[in-house]
Amino acid sequence: MKIESFDDYITCNILLSSGNKFDIQAAYKEFYQKDLDRGLEEQRKFLKEELTAELEPKIRNEIQQEVILDCISELRSEQRFLKSLTENLMHSSEAQNSMEIKNKVNIPIYDRLWYAIRKWQRATGTTASELARILGISERTLRDYDKSARTMTLEKLTNFINYTNGSIEIKF
């Protein structure tokens, strides 16, 4: 006879008192082991539900914060790049005025190349970290290139062209 409830336990005691042979220690052990197993399973279920309810919003918030920080970083990077381009254009305008050169903007080729790379990045939705990996540089170097791409090497340009299969458009 298996003991599954306290009623079964009482039935076992009645059988014992009526003269049937029954191992009382085994009955106690089986009854309390099943009770202990049920209690542990209920605790596991409760802890799982509680942890899920507690951690799920935190994880969702962390992911949203990470996405927002990536967007802010990319916007700041683009802002620095546009600022450097504006400064270059202003310097070019000043040079044109002083030298009386008309209808020609003097933007260095390395800035034009960098502008084309950043334009490709925005068009394809590539992240800053992925672009850094493609070029073989750090994200900090990307931000430095936004200020001035003067130190960009042909190796970095070759890495980019190989990755894009030469699909970069540069206007000179």
N, C-alpha and C positions, 0 to 999 in steps of 0.2 A: 504494500500500500504506500503510495506517495503522499507526502504531506504538503499541501499547497496553501492551506489557510488555517486559521486558528480552529475552525470547526473540525478540520481533519485531525488536528492535534487532539481535540477532545474525544473524537471518535476512537483514536488510537488508545487513549487512556481507558475508555470504556471496554475496548477489546482486551486490554491488559488485565483489567479487573475481573473479566469474565473467564479468565483462564487461558486465553489464546496466547501463544508465545510471540513476543514482539520485542525488538531491541530498542529500549527507550532512548539510549544515547544516540543511536543512529537517527531516530525520529527527531530528537532535539536538534541534532547537527543539520539534518536536511532542512528542517523548518527555518532555522535561523540563517542558514547559508542562502536560501532563496530570498528571505526577507532582506538580507544584506545586499544581495545582487540587485534586487528591485530598487533599493535605496540608492545604490551607486549609479544605476542607470538613470534614475530620476535626477540625481545631482549632475551627472554629465550633460543631460539634456538641458537642464536649467542653466548651467554655466555656459554651454554653447550658445543658447539663445541670448543670454545676458552679454556675453562678449561680442557676439555678432551685432547686437543692437548698439553696443557702445563703440565698437571700432569702425563699423561701416561708415558713419558720417565723418569720422576723423580721416579715414583713408580717402574718401571722396573730396574732402576739403583740401587735403595735402596735394592731391592730383590737380585740383583746380588752381591752387596757389602756384604749383610748379608751371602750369601752362601759362598763367598770367605773368609770372616772372620771366618766362621765355619770351613772351610777346613784348614785355616792357624792354627787355634787353635788346631785342631786334629793333624796336622802335628807336631806342637810344642810339644804337649803332647807325641806323639810317639817318637819324638827326645829325650825328657827328659828321657823317659822310656828306650830307647836303650842306652843312655848315662849311666844311672844307671846300666843297665845290663853289659855294657862293664866294668864299674868300678868294679862291683862285680866279673866279670870274671878275671880282672887284679889282684884284691886282692886275689882271689882264686888261681890264678897262682903263685903269690908271696908266698902264704902260702904253696902251693904244693912244690915249689922249696925249701923253707926253711925247710920243714918237710920231703922232699924227698918222697912225695906221688905221685905215678904214675897212669895215666889213670883214674883219678877221679876229676870231677869239683865240687867244693863245693858251690853250689848255694842254698841259704836258701829256705825252702819249701814255705814260704810266697811269695817270688819273683817268684817261679815257678807257684804258683797259679795265681798270678797277671798277669804273662806273658800269661797263658792259657786264662784268661778272656779277655785280650786285643786282643789276637789272634782270639777269638770268635767274638769280636766286629768288627774287620776288615773283617772277613769272612762273617758276616751277614750284614755289612753295617750300623750298629747301630751307631747313633750319640753319642757324649760325654754326652750330656744332657740326652739322653734316658738311657744310661748306668748308669749315676748317679742316675736317678730315680729308675731304677731296683734295684740297690744296696742300695738305701735309704740314699744316701750321696750327698754332693754338688760337683760341678765340680772342685772346688778348691781342695777338698779332693782327687779327681781322679788324679790331677796333683801331689799332695803330694805322693800318692801311686806309681806314676811313679818313683819318686826318691827312695822311700823305702816303701814297702808294710808291713813293720814290725807291724804297728798299725791296720792292717785290722783284723776285728773280725770275729768270726765264724758266727755271725748273718748276716754279709754282704755276706759271702760265701753261707750261707743257702738261703738268698734272691735270689742270682744268680742261684743257683742249682734249686730252686723251679720254677723260671721263665723259665729256659731252660729245665726243666724236666730231669735234670741230664745228659745233653748231652755235658759235658765238658770232654776233654781228657787231662790228665796231665801225663807227663812222669817223672818218678823218677829215 
